């Protein structure tokens, strides 16, 4: 099965929690899931990173992290600062291909679509793999512009957008969030296929895995 790449409209929009939620929903449907995080920055050796959080929330046990850098920077900058070689597109695609026996392989990027994971961006990785990209968007002000820029970049590159997920939907949404939820499909040409409640990343696995399937549209 083709992998699903997950990007955000910016940093801290909820990519890791969305990745965990998709993994949990797929596992609940009886599918095997593998997760790849090509480049992790801002985490020291031995510390839990994004994959540890995905595993904690979803129960996924098969995951691959290709590179880790201590500085909380874009991966290419962080790699140069600590003297590590940049990830290459070829080695990253090969690592993802090695997980192809899973029913679903999720690939979580870093920051936004054009952040360099090494010598390449997530957009270039999607082109290499022929894989769709799911866009995680914020709920509040600014999300229309960021989301439209991201989906336009995908279309220009000939990469299919698998839909939008609102990464953190507030318990009491303000007017901007309510309007954005209606406007996002109009300005991006992509449907909202999931909405994750704010704070879900702090839940325990039992609660998270029980709720996750209900956060996505049935048709998606």
C-alpha positions as CSV (number, residue, x, y, z in Angstrom):
1,X,0.0,0.0,0.0
2,X,1.2,3.5,-0.8
3,X,2.4,5.4,2.3
4,X,0.6,8.4,3.6
5,X,2.7,11.5,4.3
6,X,1.6,13.9,7.0
7,X,2.6,17.5,7.0
8,X,1.5,20.7,8.8
9,X,0.7,24.2,7.7
10,X,3.4,25.2,10.2
11,X,5.0,23.8,13.3
12,X,3.1,22.9,16.4
13,X,-0.2,22.3,14.6
14,X,-0.6,18.8,15.9
15,X,1.0,16.5,13.4
16,X,2.2,14.0,15.9
17,X,-1.2,13.6,17.6
18,X,-2.8,13.3,14.2
19,X,-0.3,10.7,13.2
20,X,-1.1,8.8,16.4
21,X,-4.9,9.2,15.8
22,X,-4.7,7.8,12.3
23,X,-2.6,4.9,13.5
24,X,-5.1,4.1,16.3
25,X,-8.0,4.3,13.9
26,X,-6.3,2.0,11.4
27,X,-5.4,-0.5,14.1
28,X,-9.0,-0.4,15.3
29,X,-10.1,-1.4,11.8
30,X,-7.7,-4.4,11.9
31,X,-4.9,-3.0,9.8
32,X,-1.2,-3.2,10.5
33,X,0.6,0.1,10.8
34,X,4.2,1.3,10.7
35,X,5.3,4.8,11.3
36,X,8.4,6.7,10.0
37,X,9.8,9.9,11.3
38,X,12.7,10.7,8.9
39,X,14.2,13.5,10.9
40,X,13.7,14.4,14.6
41,X,15.2,17.7,15.9
42,X,15.2,19.3,19.3
43,X,15.5,16.0,21.1
44,X,18.7,14.6,22.6
45,X,19.9,11.0,22.2
46,X,18.0,8.7,24.5
47,X,15.1,11.1,25.1
48,X,11.6,10.2,23.8
49,X,10.7,11.9,20.5
50,X,7.7,12.1,18.4
51,X,7.7,8.4,17.6
52,X,7.6,7.6,21.3
53,X,4.5,9.8,21.6
54,X,2.8,8.1,18.6
55,X,3.6,4.7,20.2
56,X,2.3,5.8,23.6
57,X,-1.0,7.0,22.3
58,X,-1.7,4.5,19.5
59,X,0.0,1.3,20.6
60,X,2.0,1.0,17.3
61,X,5.2,-0.9,17.9
62,X,6.8,-0.7,14.5
63,X,8.5,2.6,13.9
64,X,11.7,4.0,12.3
65,X,13.5,7.2,13.0
66,X,16.4,7.9,10.5
67,X,18.1,10.9,12.1
68,X,18.1,12.9,15.3
69,X,19.6,16.3,16.1
70,X,19.7,18.1,19.5
71,X,18.9,21.7,18.3
72,X,15.2,22.6,17.9
73,X,15.7,23.8,14.3
74,X,14.8,22.8,10.8
75,X,16.5,19.3,10.3
76,X,18.9,20.4,7.6
77,X,20.1,23.4,9.8
78,X,20.3,21.2,12.9
79,X,22.3,18.5,11.1
80,X,24.9,21.1,9.9
81,X,25.2,22.6,13.4
82,X,26.1,19.2,14.9
83,X,28.2,18.0,12.0
84,X,26.0,15.2,10.9
85,X,25.4,14.4,7.2
86,X,22.1,15.5,5.7
87,X,19.6,12.8,5.0
88,X,19.3,11.9,1.3
89,X,16.1,11.4,-0.6
90,X,17.2,8.0,-1.8
91,X,18.0,6.6,1.7
92,X,14.8,8.0,3.1
93,X,12.6,6.5,0.4
94,X,14.4,3.1,0.8
95,X,13.6,3.1,4.6
96,X,10.0,3.8,3.9
97,X,9.9,1.1,1.2
98,X,11.2,-1.3,3.8
99,X,7.9,-0.9,5.7
100,X,5.7,-1.6,2.7
101,X,4.5,-4.9,4.1
102,X,2.4,-3.0,6.6
103,X,-1.1,-2.2,5.6
104,X,-0.5,1.4,6.3
105,X,2.8,3.3,6.6
106,X,2.6,6.8,8.0
107,X,5.4,9.3,7.4
108,X,5.5,12.3,9.7
109,X,7.3,15.4,8.4
110,X,8.9,18.2,10.3
111,X,7.2,21.6,10.4
112,X,5.6,22.5,7.0
113,X,5.6,21.0,3.6
114,X,8.8,22.8,2.4
115,X,10.9,22.4,5.5
116,X,14.1,20.6,4.5
117,X,14.3,17.2,6.1
118,X,17.9,16.9,4.8
119,X,18.7,17.3,1.1
120,X,15.0,17.3,0.3
121,X,11.6,18.5,1.4
122,X,8.5,16.4,2.3
123,X,7.0,17.6,-1.0
124,X,10.0,16.0,-2.9
125,X,9.6,12.8,-0.9
126,X,6.0,12.6,-1.8
127,X,6.9,13.0,-5.5
128,X,9.6,10.3,-5.2
129,X,7.2,7.8,-3.5
130,X,4.1,8.8,-5.6
131,X,2.3,9.2,-2.2
132,X,-0.5,11.4,-1.1
133,X,0.0,14.1,1.6
134,X,-2.4,14.8,4.5
135,X,-2.4,18.4,5.7
136,X,-2.7,19.2,9.4
137,X,-4.1,22.7,9.9
138,X,-4.7,25.0,12.8
139,X,-8.2,26.1,13.8
140,X,-7.7,29.8,14.3
141,X,-6.7,33.0,12.5
142,X,-4.1,32.6,9.8
143,X,-5.1,29.0,8.9
144,X,-6.8,29.9,5.7
145,X,-3.7,31.5,4.2
146,X,-1.3,28.8,5.5
147,X,-3.6,26.0,4.3
148,X,-4.2,27.4,0.9
149,X,-0.5,28.0,0.3
150,X,0.2,24.4,1.3
151,X,-2.5,22.8,-0.9
152,X,-1.5,25.0,-3.8
153,X,2.1,23.8,-3.5
154,X,0.9,20.2,-3.6
155,X,-1.2,20.7,-6.7
156,X,1.6,22.6,-8.5
157,X,3.9,19.6,-7.8
158,X,1.3,17.1,-9.0
159,X,0.9,15.6,-5.5
160,X,-2.5,14.5,-4.3
161,X,-3.8,16.1,-1.1
162,X,-5.4,13.4,1.0
163,X,-7.5,16.0,2.9
164,X,-7.2,18.4,5.8
165,X,-7.3,17.6,9.5
166,X,-7.7,20.2,12.1
167,X,-5.1,19.3,14.6
168,X,-6.5,20.9,17.7
169,X,-10.2,21.9,17.9
170,X,-11.0,23.9,21.0
171,X,-13.7,22.9,23.4
172,X,-15.2,26.4,22.9
173,X,-14.3,27.5,19.4
174,X,-14.4,31.2,18.7
175,X,-15.9,32.9,15.7
176,X,-12.7,32.6,13.6
177,X,-12.5,28.9,14.2
178,X,-16.1,28.3,13.3
179,X,-15.8,30.4,10.1
180,X,-12.5,28.7,9.2
181,X,-14.1,25.3,9.5
182,X,-16.6,26.3,6.9
183,X,-14.1,28.2,4.7
184,X,-11.2,25.8,4.6
185,X,-12.7,23.4,2.0
186,X,-13.6,26.4,-0.2
187,X,-10.2,28.0,-0.2
188,X,-8.1,24.8,-0.5
189,X,-10.3,22.6,-2.6
190,X,-9.8,19.8,-0.1
191,X,-12.2,18.4,2.4
192,X,-11.7,18.4,6.2
193,X,-11.5,14.6,6.9
194,X,-10.8,14.8,10.6
195,X,-10.9,17.0,13.7
196,X,-8.9,16.3,16.8
197,X,-10.1,17.7,20.1
198,X,-7.7,20.0,21.9
199,X,-5.7,18.3,24.6
200,X,-6.2,14.8,23.2
201,X,-2.4,14.3,23.2
202,X,-2.4,14.3,27.0
203,X,-4.9,11.4,27.2
204,X,-3.9,7.9,28.1
205,X,-3.9,5.2,25.4
206,X,-7.1,3.5,26.4
207,X,-9.1,6.7,26.1
208,X,-7.3,7.9,23.0
209,X,-7.6,4.7,21.0
210,X,-11.3,4.4,21.9
211,X,-12.1,7.9,20.6
212,X,-9.7,8.2,17.6
213,X,-11.9,6.4,15.0
214,X,-14.7,8.9,15.6
215,X,-12.5,11.9,14.8
216,X,-12.4,11.1,11.1
217,X,-15.1,11.0,8.4
218,X,-16.4,7.6,7.7
219,X,-15.8,7.9,3.9
220,X,-12.2,8.9,4.4
